[in-house]
Amino acid sequence: MAARPRLTDGTKQAPSLLGQLDTARKPGETAGRRVNRTRVALLEAAQRLFATRSIDSVSIDDIAKEAEVAKGSLYNHFDSKEALADELFKMVRGHVAELLDTSVDDQTPPPERLARGAFVILRFAIDHPESVAALLKLSTALLENNAPLNVKAREIISEGLESGHFKGIPADSATLLMVGAMLVMLQDSIDRQKSVKRLIARIIPLMGGVLKALGVDSESAAAATKAAARTTLE
């Protein structure tokens, strides 16, 4: 796994995530630089607006004005506001799914693997709070039990129940518990009322509590969450 920059409150703002994702969306594509810049400007403008407002309250004019482009330019790239929102949602959610796939290996014991997955998403939220805020606004179903990003959590929980790492709770209930904890983590990371250091200090025991609720003993739960935090948050 590539080395990550340390998380501090003085960390410089990350380069445009949407710009990076859009550049990679179609390998071999040779669209002009101006066209790419306009498309990315529209995506970034929509993300800023959707992060604080509902999709229904944001108009095409709002997005064009925020992106500082002509209204007609939006229709050169997207058929509608909804199409733009859908593309933004797919890009960010797909990126998070890729982060999980590359960061959570099958050889790690289920308790640490589950915590590591949660912390990978938390790390993304700390690095890109606006993206996560927009993601949550664009889909209220994002954290529901059957949402795509929770399939991996359910798989890990089911494996842990079969192996005896987790016990005393049905897989669906355990997944719902995990989803609730993730919602708390993400909301805390977006609100940023705490420093990053204090946020992480709050989240680690929260995740440890989830593992204990899944039947992991206190010592093992603490060890798993600390190991996951070292891997993903430091």
C-alpha positions as CSV (number, residue, x, y, z in Angstrom):
1,M,0.0,0.0,0.0
2,A,1.3,3.4,-0.9
3,A,2.4,5.7,1.9
4,R,-0.2,8.1,3.0
5,P,0.5,11.7,4.2
6,R,0.0,12.1,7.9
7,L,-3.3,13.6,9.0
8,T,-2.8,16.9,10.7
9,D,-5.0,20.0,11.0
10,G,-2.4,21.9,9.0
11,T,-2.5,19.5,6.0
12,K,-2.7,21.3,2.7
13,Q,-5.9,20.9,0.7
14,A,-5.8,17.9,-1.5
15,P,-5.7,18.4,-5.3
16,S,-9.0,18.3,-7.1
17,L,-10.4,14.8,-6.6
18,L,-13.1,15.2,-9.3
19,G,-10.4,16.4,-11.7
20,Q,-8.4,13.3,-11.1
21,L,-11.3,11.0,-11.4
22,D,-12.7,12.6,-14.5
23,T,-9.3,12.5,-16.2
24,A,-9.3,8.7,-15.6
25,R,-12.9,8.1,-16.5
26,K,-12.2,7.0,-20.1
27,P,-8.7,5.8,-20.8
28,G,-7.4,7.0,-24.1
29,E,-9.9,9.8,-24.4
30,T,-8.5,12.9,-26.1
31,A,-11.0,15.6,-25.2
32,G,-9.6,19.2,-25.4
33,R,-8.3,20.8,-22.2
34,R,-10.9,23.5,-22.3
35,V,-13.7,20.9,-22.5
36,N,-12.2,18.9,-19.6
37,R,-11.8,22.0,-17.5
38,T,-15.5,23.0,-18.1
39,R,-16.7,19.6,-17.2
40,V,-14.7,19.4,-14.0
41,A,-15.7,22.9,-13.1
42,L,-19.4,21.9,-13.4
43,L,-18.8,18.8,-11.3
44,E,-17.0,20.7,-8.6
45,A,-19.6,23.4,-8.6
46,A,-22.4,20.9,-8.2
47,Q,-20.5,19.1,-5.4
48,R,-20.1,22.4,-3.5
49,L,-23.8,23.2,-3.8
50,F,-25.0,19.6,-3.1
51,A,-22.8,19.5,0.0
52,T,-25.0,22.1,1.7
53,R,-28.3,22.0,-0.2
54,S,-30.7,19.4,-1.4
55,I,-30.7,18.5,-5.1
56,D,-34.2,19.9,-5.5
57,S,-33.1,23.3,-4.2
58,V,-30.2,23.6,-6.6
59,S,-31.0,24.8,-10.1
60,I,-29.1,24.6,-13.4
61,D,-28.6,28.3,-13.2
62,D,-27.1,27.9,-9.7
63,I,-24.6,25.3,-11.0
64,A,-23.6,27.3,-14.0
65,K,-23.1,30.5,-11.9
66,E,-21.1,28.6,-9.3
67,A,-18.9,27.1,-12.1
68,E,-18.6,30.5,-13.8
69,V,-19.7,29.1,-17.2
70,A,-22.6,29.8,-19.5
71,K,-25.8,27.8,-18.8
72,G,-25.6,26.2,-22.2
73,S,-22.2,24.8,-21.4
74,L,-23.8,22.5,-18.9
75,Y,-25.9,20.9,-21.5
76,N,-22.8,20.2,-23.6
77,H,-21.7,17.8,-20.9
78,F,-24.8,16.6,-19.1
79,D,-28.4,16.1,-20.3
80,S,-29.9,17.5,-17.1
81,K,-29.1,18.5,-13.5
82,E,-30.1,14.9,-12.5
83,A,-27.6,13.5,-15.0
84,L,-24.9,15.6,-13.5
85,A,-25.8,14.6,-10.0
86,D,-25.9,11.0,-11.0
87,E,-22.4,11.2,-12.6
88,L,-21.0,13.0,-9.5
89,F,-22.5,10.3,-7.2
90,K,-21.2,7.4,-9.3
91,M,-17.7,9.0,-9.5
92,V,-17.3,9.5,-5.8
93,R,-19.0,6.3,-4.7
94,G,-17.0,4.3,-7.2
95,H,-13.7,5.8,-5.9
96,V,-14.6,4.9,-2.3
97,A,-15.4,1.4,-3.4
98,E,-12.0,1.1,-5.1
99,L,-10.3,2.4,-2.0
100,L,-11.9,-0.4,0.0
101,D,-11.0,-3.0,-2.6
102,T,-7.3,-2.0,-2.5
103,S,-7.0,-1.3,1.2
104,V,-8.9,-4.2,2.8
105,D,-7.3,-7.6,2.2
106,D,-8.8,-11.0,2.8
107,Q,-5.9,-12.2,4.9
108,T,-6.5,-9.8,7.7
109,P,-8.7,-11.2,10.6
110,P,-12.4,-10.1,10.3
111,P,-12.4,-7.7,13.3
112,E,-9.4,-5.7,12.1
113,R,-10.6,-5.9,8.5
114,L,-14.0,-4.5,9.4
115,A,-12.4,-1.7,11.4
116,R,-9.9,-1.0,8.6
117,G,-12.8,-0.7,6.1
118,A,-14.5,1.8,8.3
119,F,-11.3,3.8,8.8
120,V,-10.6,3.8,5.0
121,I,-14.0,5.5,4.5
122,L,-13.3,7.8,7.5
123,R,-9.9,8.8,6.0
124,F,-11.6,9.6,2.7
125,A,-14.1,11.8,4.6
126,I,-11.4,13.6,6.5
127,D,-9.5,14.3,3.2
128,H,-12.6,15.1,1.2
129,P,-15.4,16.3,3.5
130,E,-17.2,18.1,0.7
131,S,-17.4,15.0,-1.4
132,V,-18.8,13.0,1.4
133,A,-21.3,15.7,2.3
134,A,-22.5,15.8,-1.3
135,L,-22.7,12.0,-1.4
136,L,-24.9,11.8,1.6
137,K,-27.2,14.5,0.2
138,L,-27.4,12.9,-3.2
139,S,-28.5,9.5,-1.8
140,T,-30.3,8.9,1.5
141,A,-29.9,5.2,0.7
142,L,-26.1,5.3,0.7
143,L,-25.8,3.9,4.2
144,E,-28.7,1.6,4.1
145,N,-28.2,-2.1,4.7
146,N,-28.4,-3.1,1.1
147,A,-26.3,-0.2,-0.4
148,P,-23.4,-1.3,-2.5
149,L,-20.7,0.1,-0.1
150,N,-22.1,-2.0,2.7
151,V,-21.9,-5.3,0.8
152,K,-18.3,-5.7,1.8
153,A,-19.2,-5.0,5.5
154,R,-21.8,-7.7,5.4
155,E,-19.4,-10.2,3.7
156,I,-16.8,-9.5,6.4
157,I,-19.4,-9.9,9.2
158,S,-20.7,-13.1,7.7
159,E,-17.2,-14.5,7.5
160,G,-16.5,-13.5,11.0
161,L,-19.6,-15.2,12.3
162,E,-18.7,-18.4,10.5
163,S,-15.1,-18.3,11.8
164,G,-16.2,-17.5,15.4
165,H,-14.6,-14.0,15.5
166,F,-18.1,-12.6,15.8
167,K,-20.9,-14.2,17.7
168,G,-24.3,-13.6,19.3
169,I,-25.8,-11.3,16.7
170,P,-27.4,-11.9,13.3
171,A,-25.5,-10.7,10.2
172,D,-28.2,-8.3,9.2
173,S,-28.4,-6.7,12.6
174,A,-24.6,-6.5,12.8
175,T,-24.5,-4.8,9.4
176,L,-27.1,-2.3,10.5
177,L,-25.1,-1.6,13.6
178,M,-22.0,-1.0,11.5
179,V,-23.9,1.3,9.2
180,G,-25.1,3.4,12.1
181,A,-21.6,3.7,13.4
182,M,-20.3,4.8,10.0
183,L,-23.0,7.5,9.8
184,V,-21.8,8.9,13.1
185,M,-18.2,8.8,11.9
186,L,-19.0,10.5,8.6
187,Q,-21.1,13.2,10.2
188,D,-18.4,13.9,12.7
189,S,-15.8,14.2,10.0
190,I,-18.0,16.5,8.0
191,D,-19.0,18.8,10.9
192,R,-15.3,19.1,12.0
193,Q,-16.2,20.6,15.3
194,K,-13.3,18.7,16.6
195,S,-9.7,18.7,15.5
196,V,-8.6,15.7,13.4
197,K,-6.7,14.3,16.4
198,R,-9.7,14.6,18.7
199,L,-12.0,13.1,16.0
200,I,-9.8,10.1,15.6
201,A,-9.5,9.7,19.4
202,R,-13.3,9.6,19.5
203,I,-13.8,7.2,16.6
204,I,-11.3,4.5,17.6
205,P,-13.2,3.6,20.8
206,L,-16.5,3.9,18.9
207,M,-15.3,1.3,16.5
208,G,-14.0,-0.8,19.4
209,G,-17.5,-0.7,20.9
210,V,-19.0,-1.9,17.6
211,L,-16.6,-4.9,17.6
212,K,-17.5,-5.7,21.2
213,A,-21.2,-5.6,20.3
214,L,-20.3,-8.2,17.6
215,G,-19.0,-10.5,20.3
216,V,-15.3,-9.6,20.2
217,D,-13.7,-9.5,23.7
218,S,-12.5,-6.1,24.9
219,E,-8.8,-6.7,24.6
220,S,-9.1,-8.1,21.0
221,A,-11.4,-5.3,20.0
222,A,-9.0,-2.6,21.2
223,A,-6.1,-4.3,19.5
224,A,-8.0,-4.6,16.2
225,T,-9.1,-1.0,16.1
226,K,-5.7,0.3,17.0
227,A,-4.0,-1.9,14.3
228,A,-6.6,-0.7,11.8
229,A,-6.0,2.9,12.8
230,R,-2.3,2.6,12.4
231,T,-2.7,1.2,8.9
232,T,-5.2,3.8,7.6
233,L,-5.3,6.9,9.7
234,E,-1.7,7.6,10.7
